[in-house]
């Protein structure tokens, strides 16, 4: 059985837009590149043709991946999200006990993760450690640089 892909509404829209763009725009661009490269003649030393075929293979693989993901999507319903404990879809305000710093994270499915923008995957070490905890609890996250102790300050939708 395929792995269930957990997405927010926004994540689903982004995947659908990417798939549509690949199918309509990118496929046409690559077909045109291949046609131009073929017009150069001899394919044995035609780097433009090789590049276009490689790009085509990459795009077709990405299309297949996206289509497979979209078949196994579970959409998070914001109305069903509880702020009692941390779940995928929640926003969490944490306090790093050692450094006395606050951090805000949005727990998302792995396909939507963007750590630089505070969107961490439920499958990441931090995300995994936080799931199921409540406000006021302390959570230890095993990190490569050593354990990090967080206190859960707030859970929101």
Secondary structure, DSSP 4 states (H G I P E B T S, - for coil): -PPPEEE-HHHHHHHHHHHHHIIIIIHHHHHHHHHHHHTT--GGG-HHHHHHHHHHHHHHHHHHHHHHHHHTEEE--GGG--SSS--TT-EEEEEETTTTEEEEEEEE-GGG-BGGGTEEETTSHHHHHHTT--TT-EEEE--TTS-EEEEEEEEE-
